[in-house]
Amino acid sequence: MSDQEPKTNEAPAGPATPPAPAGEPPAAVRPERPRAPEGDRGGRYRPRDRQDSEGEPEGGRPPGRDRFKDGRPRFRPFFKRKVCKFCTRKIPLSYREADTLRRFITERGKILPRRITGTCPKHQRRLAKAIKQARSLAMLPFVER
């Protein structure tokens, strides 16, 4: 053979590794994997480009589909909007009004949430305080069996 060294199965040149101390075998060098181009996810994820779609508004729904031909709204809410009874009817909120407070607790004595009763945040906080005061004064039960 000529001056050329015999070919070995060494890894391609990557980051330099420090030489192993005398008497220890060299550390295994892992070859670098080829990286995908920036922004490529291997063909698994392809977001739909909404900028290319013409005729559709930004929300994704085609225009003119929100009402029937006779003018009725196509998409109605499934429930009637609840309003705060304390705001609309001006009902006084006090711990002494045990009958009023009873409407806002369950059969087991738990305070009903706003989404069930429809009270506004301000009155829900006051309602919870009034119920807790009435419980401590034994006007309302803590728990019912």
C-alpha positions as CSV (number, residue, x, y, z in Angstrom):
1,M,0.0,0.0,0.0
2,S,1.0,3.6,-0.3
3,D,1.4,6.5,2.2
4,Q,-2.4,6.6,2.7
5,E,-3.6,5.4,6.0
6,P,-6.2,2.6,6.1
7,K,-9.8,3.7,6.3
8,T,-11.4,3.4,9.7
9,N,-15.0,3.5,10.9
10,E,-14.7,6.8,12.8
11,A,-17.5,9.3,13.1
12,P,-17.4,12.4,11.0
13,A,-15.6,15.4,12.4
14,G,-17.9,17.0,15.0
15,P,-17.3,19.0,18.2
16,A,-13.8,18.2,19.5
17,T,-13.8,15.8,22.4
18,P,-11.1,16.0,25.1
19,P,-8.5,13.2,24.8
20,A,-9.1,10.3,27.2
21,P,-6.7,9.9,30.1
22,A,-4.0,7.3,29.7
23,G,-5.2,3.8,30.4
24,E,-8.9,4.5,29.7
25,P,-10.7,3.6,26.4
26,P,-11.8,6.6,24.3
27,A,-15.4,7.8,24.8
28,A,-17.9,6.7,22.2
29,V,-18.5,9.5,19.7
30,R,-22.0,9.8,18.4
31,P,-22.3,11.0,14.8
32,E,-24.4,14.1,14.3
33,R,-27.8,13.5,12.8
34,P,-28.7,15.7,9.8
35,R,-31.2,18.3,10.9
36,A,-34.4,19.2,9.2
37,P,-34.6,22.6,7.6
38,E,-35.9,25.4,10.0
39,G,-39.6,25.4,10.3
40,D,-40.1,21.8,8.9
41,R,-41.8,19.4,11.2
42,G,-41.3,16.3,9.2
43,G,-44.5,16.5,7.2
44,R,-46.7,15.8,10.2
45,Y,-48.0,19.3,10.9
46,R,-49.2,21.6,8.2
47,P,-51.2,24.6,9.5
48,R,-53.9,25.8,7.2
49,D,-52.9,29.1,5.7
50,R,-55.9,31.3,6.3
51,Q,-54.4,34.2,4.4
52,D,-54.8,32.4,1.1
53,S,-58.6,31.8,1.6
54,E,-60.5,34.5,-0.2
55,G,-64.1,35.4,0.5
56,E,-63.9,34.2,4.1
57,P,-63.8,36.7,7.0
58,E,-61.1,36.4,9.7
59,G,-63.4,34.3,11.9
60,G,-63.5,31.4,9.4
61,R,-67.2,31.4,8.6
62,P,-68.2,32.4,5.1
63,P,-70.1,35.8,4.9
64,G,-73.9,35.9,4.9
65,R,-74.5,32.7,6.8
66,D,-75.4,34.1,10.2
67,R,-79.1,34.6,9.3
68,F,-81.8,32.7,7.5
69,K,-83.4,34.2,4.3
70,D,-86.4,35.5,6.3
71,G,-84.0,37.5,8.6
72,R,-84.1,35.2,11.7
73,P,-80.8,34.7,13.3
74,R,-79.3,31.2,12.5
75,F,-77.2,30.8,15.6
76,R,-79.1,31.4,18.8
77,P,-77.8,31.0,22.3
78,F,-79.0,27.8,24.0
79,F,-80.0,29.5,27.2
80,K,-81.8,32.6,28.4
81,R,-79.4,35.2,29.9
82,K,-79.8,35.2,33.6
83,V,-80.0,38.6,35.4
84,C,-79.2,39.5,39.0
85,K,-82.3,39.5,41.1
86,F,-80.7,41.9,43.6
87,C,-79.9,44.4,40.9
88,T,-83.2,44.3,38.9
89,R,-85.8,43.9,41.7
90,K,-83.8,45.9,44.3
91,I,-84.2,43.0,46.8
92,P,-82.5,43.9,50.1
93,L,-79.6,41.5,50.9
94,S,-79.2,40.9,54.6
95,Y,-78.3,38.0,56.9
96,R,-81.7,38.5,58.6
97,E,-83.6,37.6,55.5
98,A,-83.4,33.8,55.9
99,D,-86.2,33.0,53.5
100,T,-84.4,35.0,50.7
101,L,-81.1,33.4,51.5
102,R,-82.6,29.9,51.4
103,R,-83.3,30.2,47.7
104,F,-79.5,30.5,47.1
105,I,-78.4,27.3,48.9
106,T,-78.9,23.7,47.9
107,E,-80.9,21.1,49.8
108,R,-77.6,20.0,51.5
109,G,-76.8,23.6,52.5
110,K,-74.2,24.5,49.8
111,I,-74.1,28.0,48.3
112,L,-75.2,27.9,44.7
113,P,-72.7,29.4,42.2
114,R,-73.3,32.4,40.0
115,R,-73.7,30.5,36.8
116,I,-76.8,28.8,38.4
117,T,-78.4,31.7,40.1
118,G,-77.4,34.5,37.7
119,T,-76.3,36.9,40.4
120,C,-73.7,39.6,39.6
121,P,-70.2,39.2,41.1
122,K,-70.8,42.0,43.6
123,H,-74.0,40.5,45.0
124,Q,-72.7,37.0,44.9
125,R,-69.9,38.0,47.3
126,R,-72.4,39.8,49.6
127,L,-74.8,36.8,49.3
128,A,-72.0,34.4,50.4
129,K,-71.2,36.6,53.4
130,A,-74.8,36.9,54.4
131,I,-75.3,33.2,54.2
132,K,-72.3,32.5,56.3
133,Q,-73.4,35.1,58.9
134,A,-76.9,33.5,59.0
135,R,-75.3,30.1,59.5
136,S,-73.2,31.3,62.4
137,L,-76.4,32.8,64.0
138,A,-78.3,29.5,63.5
139,M,-80.8,31.1,61.1
140,L,-79.6,28.8,58.3
141,P,-78.4,25.2,58.6
142,F,-74.7,24.4,57.8
143,V,-75.8,20.9,56.6
144,E,-79.1,19.2,56.1
145,R,-79.4,15.5,56.0
